[in-house]
Amino acid sequence: MARITAGVATSHVPAIGAALDNGRSGEDYWKPVFAGYETSKAWIKDARPDVVILVYNDHASAFSLELIPTFAIGCAESFAPADEGWGPRPVPVVQGHPELAWHLAQSLILDEFDMTIVNRMDVDHGLTVPLSLMFGQPDAWPCKVIPLAVNVVQYPPPTGNRCFKLGLAIARAVASFPEDLNVQVWGTGGMSHQLQGPRAGLINKAFDTAFLDRLVADPEGQAAVPHIDYVREAGSEGIELVMWLVMRGALTREVRELRRFYHVPASNTAVGHLILEPIPEQPQ
């Protein structure tokens, strides 16, 4: 059967993609950011996932204020990079895994999560930047990807607890898929940042560090944190961190922290990154 072997969390700052695409990753400003992912790139070459379920938020590329699904799952064969106003990123087309995606959709809906099924969708930097950080600049992405979009743009977003429970439901769904697949779940977005208003440029390292600690050791406690705490402590865009709870819920149990990276600044935001591995249950 399919199995979830790891969880990855990472920021998806659009300027990171622009720096990589325009050959600026070696500049003094960007070198520390990309250096922080070198160990992760080596790790994932050995981990070799067949499929990544990538939890991200759309930035008015596939959806708009006219249509705002709380949770949407991409079930298509492929997903093209979106044109976000300056042309699509020069990255490979994302290849989906329709069989597993449809299985997830069925299982999650029957598990009482109202998923929006998307059969045609372009994917923006929220999805492609994490792929670039983990895989570099290949001619083709080395695994299939199932996009899972979460609304963290228009109020009200789902609670952290709902996101954590969605992760638990994803774990059940993957475990019931009969094909032998190495599956990873990625949660993207964050960390603390605000893009507008009097607090534009806000960075709260103390909150970010505490969030990373609790995500590893006390995910249920972190899942109970209300929206207002994220907005007050981590800025208006800090609410993206609830998507990391989907990843953590999918690991279901105690985890081993394989990698942690935190860096400020990257385009006036904090970059955070974790790799977590579920600790196998011991036989009774």
Summary of the structure (lengths in Angstrom):
residues: 284
radius of gyration: 17.3
end to end distance: 21.6
largest distance: 56.8
contacts: 987
relative contact order: 0.23
helix: 37%
strand: 22%
